Amino acid sequence: MTNELSEVFEMQSLPRAPMSILALLLASGCAVGPHYVAPVSSAPATYVGGASVEARVVGADAVDMVRWWQSFGDPTLTGLVEQALAQNLDLRQAQVRVVQARAALGTANAALLPSGQVSGQAGEVYQSLETPIGRIGSAFPQFERSTETYEANLGASWELDAFGGRDAARDAARADWQASAAGAIAARLAVAAQTADSYILVRALQGRLDVARAQAATQRRLVDLIALQYRKGVAAELQLRQAEGAAAQVRASVPALQNQLDIAMNALDVLVGAQPGATRSQLGVPAAIPSPPKVSAAGGPAALLRRRPDIIAAERTLAASNARIGAAIAEYYPKFSLSGLIGSATTAAGGLFGGNATQANGVLGLRWRLFDFGRVDAEIRAARGRNAEALAAYRLTVLRASQDVEDAFSTLVQQEARAAALTQGEASLARARATSDAAYRGGVVSLVEVLDADRRLLETRDGAIQARAAASRGAVASFRALGGGWDPVGVAAPVDGGAVMASR
């Protein structure tokens, strides 16, 4: 089909449409609609924060991007992620949606093929003599009120896809299936990342809860000491009340942290497909926060387009919307169909397949929305609008993917730096606390100074725990942002025994 003819028919008004259709009928068998070209991304060559991240991996072994959670070196974390990938119900829903989309593709494929049917019937009619037919028939001596009929037929029909409308619908269904498959992979990546993130949060809250309890005990000792000094007239009441207020504030942080820990554990249980409280015994004993592994940029922004399943899903959705423009444009053209029937019909069961009972027919059908082009115009405009929306959604998905990577890299690098500084400060304060304790035992300083050193040490330790957890969670976010958790080369993870991604 020539470009001129396709341009004539892109947004045709009713008066000019019939002439264009007559011209297009001469080129029967051509497909209508715009040819799909995958959009080209304008992503930069490198990430802004990529240099800082790559500097961390110098001399380190490459991390397995497919099973990145194993690189944290925490067996409990690995076990929970594997359990979530096997039992998570959100992931199961996404997998079943792939099965549904695959079935829709099967329906679209079947629409391109002939259909056949076998039909048969047997009946008996007892004619009333009070109807006009009965009155006329009763005037003849051979008239029989009771009549039997037997019929068996084999029929077939086929709507010719002369202008590619059904082929375009099949292409749209295939792209929908591929988008659904990519969505299932995205759900898998999200479940793995959320499980790892929740586990790290649980370990961080457990550590912070221990620190808060130690802080409460230190503040309680400090209040008791100042209260004793107040009773002896050595300390002022203001000093006592300030110490009591600080102690109350620390005590209040304990139930708040416990509440956050309960919520995090319940969320983790749901992620692994278990009842809330199921993992309490497994996670009841506090453990260290897993250290962030060496994350690399994994090929940069160009590789991101191939690794991120949400980008793949957005591109396939765009392809589906493009194909549906062709399906809408095909409604301008006539639909041709062929149907045929061969069978046998008789009034006696014994003669059903006799030569005289044979019947056959063939039909060439035509269906044309000749006076409905205004509605077809509206359908095409709607299809083009959905295509433009899908294109904008794709571009936004690419931008947000790059934002996710940059945000995660920044969090990882900056929180590691913060954790290093706080860890150094914690070590210094620990030495200061040991020095003040020795001075107290030697009678050089008072117990107040020792307890104050304890307080500052514990505050810094709490900050260090938060920073280490934020760095590890930044590593998880980096793996997720980079599309880690599956192998984009070849076939993706199976769904119900079948491949969820097909080659284009």
C-alpha positions in Angstrom: 0.0 0.0 0.0 1.3 3.4 -0.8 2.0 6.1 1.8 -0.3 8.4 0.0 -3.3 6.1 0.4 -2.5 5.4 4.0 -2.3 9.2 4.7 -5.7 9.7 3.0 -7.2 7.2 5.3 -5.6 8.2 8.6 -8.3 10.7 9.7 -10.8 10.6 6.8 -14.1 12.4 6.9 -17.3 10.7 5.7 -17.7 12.4 2.2 -14.2 11.5 1.0 -14.0 8.0 2.7 -15.8 5.9 0.0 -13.5 7.0 -2.8 -10.5 6.1 -0.7 -12.0 2.8 0.2 -12.5 2.0 -3.5 -8.9 2.7 -4.2 -7.8 0.6 -1.3 -9.9 -2.3 -2.4 -7.6 -2.6 -5.5 -4.8 -3.4 -3.1 -6.5 -6.2 -1.2 -4.5 -8.0 1.3 -2.5 -5.0 2.5 -2.4 -4.2 6.2 -3.5 -0.8 7.5 -2.2 1.2 10.4 1.1 2.8 11.4 4.2 0.7 11.4 5.5 0.4 14.9 9.0 1.7 15.7 10.3 1.3 19.2 11.0 4.7 20.8 14.6 5.8 21.2 15.7 6.8 24.6 17.8 9.9 25.2 19.4 8.5 28.3 22.9 9.8 29.2 26.0 7.6 28.8 26.6 7.3 32.5 24.9 8.0 35.8 25.6 11.1 37.8 26.4 9.1 40.9 27.8 6.1 39.0 31.5 7.1 39.5 31.1 7.1 43.3 29.4 3.7 43.2 32.0 2.2 40.8 34.8 3.4 43.1 33.4 1.1 45.7 33.8 -2.1 43.6 37.5 -1.7 42.6 39.2 -5.0 43.3 35.9 -6.7 44.4 34.2 -9.7 42.9 31.3 -9.0 40.6 27.9 -9.3 42.3 25.4 -11.8 40.8 22.6 -9.4 39.6 20.2 -12.3 39.2 20.4 -13.5 42.9 21.8 -10.3 44.4 20.3 -11.0 47.9 22.9 -13.7 48.4 25.6 -11.1 48.2 24.6 -9.7 51.6 26.1 -12.9 53.2 23.1 -13.3 55.5 21.5 -16.8 55.3 18.3 -15.6 57.1 17.9 -12.8 54.5 18.4 -15.3 51.6 15.9 -17.7 53.0 13.3 -15.1 53.5 13.7 -13.8 50.0 13.5 -17.3 48.5 10.4 -18.0 50.6 8.7 -14.7 49.5 9.4 -15.5 45.8 7.8 -18.9 46.3 4.8 -17.9 48.4 4.0 -14.2 47.9 0.4 -13.7 46.9 0.9 -10.4 45.0 3.4 -12.3 42.9 1.0 -15.1 42.4 -1.7 -12.7 41.1 0.8 -11.2 38.6 1.7 -14.6 37.4 -2.0 -15.6 36.9 -2.5 -12.3 34.9 0.1 -13.6 32.5 -1.9 -16.8 32.0 -5.0 -14.7 31.3 -3.1 -12.5 28.8 -1.8 -15.7 27.1 -5.3 -17.0 26.8 -6.4 -13.7 25.2 -3.6 -14.1 22.6 -4.9 -17.6 21.9 -8.3 -16.1 21.2 -6.8 -13.5 18.8 -4.9 -16.2 17.0 -8.0 -18.3 16.6 -9.9 -15.4 15.1 -7.5 -15.5 12.1 -8.4 -19.2 11.4 -11.5 -20.8 9.9 -14.1 -22.1 12.4 -16.2 -25.2 12.0 -19.2 -26.7 13.7 -21.2 -29.9 13.6 -24.9 -29.6 14.2 -27.8 -32.0 14.2 -31.4 -32.2 15.2 -34.3 -34.5 15.4 -37.9 -33.4 15.9 -41.5 -34.2 15.5 -44.3 -31.8 14.7 -48.0 -32.4 15.2 -50.0 -30.0 13.0 -53.1 -28.3 14.3 -56.1 -28.4 12.1 -57.3 -25.0 13.2 -54.5 -23.1 11.7 -54.6 -21.9 8.1 -51.9 -24.5 7.1 -53.8 -27.2 9.0 -57.1 -26.4 7.3 -55.5 -26.4 3.8 -53.6 -29.6 4.5 -56.6 -31.5 5.9 -58.3 -31.1 2.6 -55.9 -33.6 1.0 -56.4 -37.3 1.6 -52.6 -38.0 2.2 -52.2 -35.3 4.8 -50.6 -36.4 8.0 -50.8 -34.3 11.1 -47.6 -35.9 12.6 -44.3 -35.2 10.8 -40.8 -36.2 11.8 -37.6 -34.4 10.7 -33.9 -35.4 11.0 -31.0 -33.3 10.1 -27.2 -33.5 10.4 -24.8 -30.9 9.1 -21.1 -30.0 8.9 -20.4 -26.3 8.5 -17.4 -24.0 8.3 -16.9 -20.2 8.1 -13.9 -17.9 7.7 -13.7 -14.1 7.8 -11.0 -13.1 5.5 -8.5 -10.6 7.1 -8.1 -8.7 3.8 -7.0 -5.5 5.4 -5.1 -6.7 8.5 -7.6 -5.7 11.2 -7.6 -9.1 12.9 -3.8 -9.4 12.4 -3.4 -6.0 14.2 -5.6 -7.2 17.0 -3.5 -10.3 17.3 -0.3 -8.2 17.4 -2.0 -6.1 20.2 -2.9 -9.2 22.2 0.7 -10.5 21.8 2.1 -7.2 23.0 -0.4 -7.2 25.9 0.8 -10.7 26.9 4.5 -9.6 26.8 3.6 -6.5 28.9 1.9 -8.7 31.4 4.8 -11.1 31.5 7.2 -8.1 32.1 4.8 -6.9 34.8 5.1 -10.3 36.5 8.8 -10.0 36.5 8.6 -6.5 37.9 6.4 -7.9 40.7 9.0 -10.5 41.4 11.8 -7.9 41.6 9.6 -5.8 43.9 8.8 -8.7 46.2 12.5 -9.6 46.5 13.5 -6.0 47.2 10.7 -5.4 49.7 11.5 -8.5 51.6 15.2 -7.7 51.9 14.4 -4.1 52.8 11.9 -5.2 55.5 14.4 -7.7 56.9 17.1 -5.0 57.2 14.6 -2.6 58.8 13.7 -5.3 61.4 17.4 -5.8 62.3 17.9 -2.1 62.5 14.9 -1.6 64.8 16.0 -4.5 67.0 19.4 -2.8 67.4 17.9 0.6 68.1 15.5 -0.9 70.6 18.5 -2.4 72.5 20.2 1.0 72.5 17.0 2.8 73.6 16.6 0.4 76.5 20.3 1.0 77.5 19.7 4.7 77.2 16.6 4.5 79.4 18.7 2.6 82.1 21.4 5.2 81.9 19.0 8.1 82.2 17.3 6.4 85.1 20.6 6.1 87.0 21.4 9.7 86.2 18.0 10.8 87.6 18.5 8.8 90.7 21.9 10.3 91.3 20.7 13.9 90.7 17.7 13.3 93.0 20.1 12.2 95.7 22.2 15.3 95.2 19.0 17.4 95.2 17.9 15.9 98.5 21.3 16.7 100.0 21.1 20.2 98.6 24.0 19.8 96.2 22.0 19.9 92.9 19.3 22.4 91.9 15.7 21.4 91.3 16.0 22.6 87.7 18.7 20.2 87.1 16.6 17.4 88.5 13.5 18.2 86.5 15.6 18.5 83.3 17.0 15.0 83.9 13.5 13.6 84.6 12.2 15.1 81.4 15.1 13.7 79.4 14.6 10.3 81.0 10.9 10.3 80.2 11.7 11.2 76.6 14.0 8.2 76.3 11.5 5.9 77.9 8.9 7.0 75.4 11.1 6.0 72.5 11.1 2.4 73.6 7.4 1.6 73.0 7.5 3.7 69.7 10.4 1.6 68.5 8.7 -1.6 69.6 5.6 -0.6 67.6 7.6 0.0 64.5 9.3 -3.4 65.0 6.0 -5.2 65.3 4.7 -3.5 62.1 7.9 -4.3 60.2 7.7 -8.0 61.3 4.0 -8.2 60.3 4.8 -6.7 56.9 7.6 -9.2 56.4 5.3 -12.1 57.3 2.8 -11.0 54.7 5.6 -10.6 52.1 6.6 -14.3 52.6 2.9 -15.4 52.4 2.5 -16.3 56.1 0.2 -15.2 58.9 1.5 -12.2 60.9 3.6 -13.4 63.7 4.9 -16.5 61.9 8.5 -15.3 61.7 8.7 -14.0 65.3 10.5 -17.0 66.6 13.0 -17.0 63.6 13.8 -13.3 64.0 13.3 -13.0 67.8 17.0 -12.9 68.6 18.6 -9.6 67.4 21.3 -10.0 64.8 23.7 -7.6 63.0 22.5 -5.5 60.1 23.8 -7.1 56.9 26.5 -5.0 55.3 25.9 -3.6 51.8 27.7 -5.5 49.0 29.6 -3.9 46.2 27.0 -2.6 43.8 28.1 -1.7 40.2 26.3 0.4 37.6 25.6 -2.7 35.6 26.2 -1.3 32.2 24.9 2.2 32.7 21.6 3.8 31.4 21.7 1.9 28.1 21.6 -1.5 29.9 18.8 -0.2 32.1 16.4 -0.3 29.2 17.0 -4.0 28.8 17.1 -4.9 32.5 14.1 -2.9 34.0 10.9 -5.0 33.4 8.7 -2.0 34.0 10.4 -0.3 31.1 9.9 -3.4 29.0 6.2 -3.5 30.0 5.7 0.1 29.2 7.3 -0.4 25.7 5.1 -3.4 25.0 2.0 -1.5 26.1 3.0 1.2 23.6 3.3 -1.5 20.9 -0.1 -2.8 21.8 -1.7 0.6 21.5 0.0 1.2 18.2 -1.4 -2.1 16.8 -4.9 -1.1 18.0 -4.7 2.0 15.7 -4.4 -0.4 12.8 -7.3 -2.5 14.1 -9.4 0.7 14.3 -8.4 1.9 10.8 -9.4 -1.5 9.4 -13.0 -0.7 10.3 -13.1 1.6 7.3 -12.9 -1.4 5.0 -15.4 -4.1 4.1 -15.3 -7.5 5.8 -15.5 -10.5 3.6 -16.5 -14.0 4.8 -16.8 -17.4 3.4 -19.2 -20.0 4.8 -20.3 -23.4 3.7 -22.4 -26.3 4.8 -22.8 -29.9 3.8 -25.2 -32.3 5.4 -28.3 -34.5 5.2 -32.0 -33.8 6.0 -35.0 -36.1 5.8 -38.3 -37.0 7.4 -37.3 -40.6 8.0 -34.5 -41.6 10.3 -33.5 -44.5 8.0 -32.9 -42.3 5.0 -30.8 -39.6 6.8 -27.6 -40.2 4.9 -29.1 -41.3 1.6 -28.3 -39.7 -1.6 -31.6 -37.9 -1.9 -31.2 -36.4 1.6 -28.0 -34.6 0.9 -27.9 -30.8 1.1 -25.2 -28.2 0.7 -24.7 -24.5 0.4 -22.0 -21.9 0.2 -22.1 -18.2 0.9 -19.8 -15.3 0.2 -20.6 -12.6 2.8 -19.9 -8.9 2.9 -20.2 -6.6 5.9 -19.3 -2.9 5.6 -19.9 -0.1 8.1 -20.5 2.1 5.1 -22.7 4.7 6.9 -20.8 4.6 10.2 -17.6 6.3 9.3 -18.2 9.1 11.9 -18.0 6.5 14.6 -15.0 4.9 13.0 -13.3 8.3 12.9 -13.9 8.6 16.7 -12.6 5.1 17.3 -9.4 5.9 15.5 -8.9 9.2 17.3 -9.4 7.4 20.6 -6.9 4.7 19.6 -4.3 7.4 18.6 -5.0 9.2 21.9 -4.3 6.0 23.9 -1.1 5.5 21.8 0.1 9.1 22.7 -0.7 8.4 26.3 1.2 5.1 26.2 4.2 6.9 24.6 4.2 9.6 27.4 3.9 6.8 30.0 6.9 5.0 28.5 9.0 8.1 28.5 8.0 8.9 32.1 8.9 5.3 33.1 12.4 5.7 31.6 12.9 9.0 33.4 11.7 7.6 36.7 13.9 4.5 36.3 16.9 6.8 36.0 15.7 8.8 39.0 15.4 5.5 41.0 19.0 4.6 40.2 20.4 8.1 41.0 18.4 8.3 44.3 19.5 4.8 45.3 23.2 5.4 44.4 23.1 8.7 46.4 21.6 7.0 49.4 24.1 4.1 49.3 27.2 6.3 49.0 26.1 9.1 51.4 24.8 6.8 54.1 27.9 4.7 54.0 29.9 7.9 54.5 27.6 8.9 57.3 27.9 5.4 58.9 31.7 5.5 58.7 31.8 8.9 60.4 29.4 7.8 63.1 31.2 4.6 63.6 34.4 6.5 64.1 32.7 8.8 66.5 31.2 5.8 68.4 34.7 4.4 68.8 36.0 7.7 70.1 33.1 8.1 72.6 33.6 4.5 73.7 37.2 5.4 74.6 36.1 8.6 76.3 33.5 6.7 78.3 36.2 4.2 79.4 38.5 7.1 80.4 35.8 8.8 82.4 34.9 5.5 84.1 38.6 5.1 85.1 38.7 8.7 86.3 35.5 8.2 88.3 37.0 5.1 90.0 40.1 7.2 90.8 37.9 9.9 92.3 38.8 12.5 89.7 35.3 13.0 88.2 31.8 12.4 89.4 29.4 9.7 88.3 27.3 12.4 86.5 30.1 12.8 84.0 30.4 9.0 83.5 26.6 8.8 82.9 26.7 11.7 80.5 29.5 10.0 78.5 27.3 6.9 78.4 24.4 9.0 77.1 26.4 10.5 74.3 27.9 7.2 73.3 24.5 5.6 73.1 23.0 8.5 71.0 25.9 8.1 68.5 25.5 4.4 68.4 21.8 4.8 67.6 22.7 7.2 64.8 25.3 4.7 63.5 22.8 1.9 63.4 20.4 4.0 61.4 23.1 5.0 59.0 24.2 1.4 58.5 20.7 0.3 57.9 20.1 3.2 55.5 23.2 2.2 53.5 22.1 -1.5 53.3 18.6 -0.4 52.3 20.2 1.9 49.7 22.1 -1.2 48.3 18.7 -3.0 48.0 17.2 0.0 46.3 20.1 0.1 43.9 19.7 -3.6 42.9 16.0 -3.0 42.4 16.5 0.2 40.5 19.0 -1.5 38.2 16.5 -4.3 37.4 18.4 -6.9 39.4 16.7 -10.2 40.3 16.2 -11.8 36.8 18.2 -12.6 33.7 17.0 -10.5 30.8 18.9 -12.6 28.2 16.7 -15.1 26.6 13.7 -16.4 28.5 12.6 -15.0 31.8 11.2 -16.9 34.8 8.5 -19.5 34.1 4.9 -19.0 34.9 2.8 -22.2 35.3 5.4 -24.1 33.3 5.6 -21.7 30.4 7.8 -18.8 29.5 6.6 -15.4 30.5 8.5 -13.5 27.9 8.6 -14.2 24.2 11.1 -12.9 21.7 9.9 -10.0 19.6 
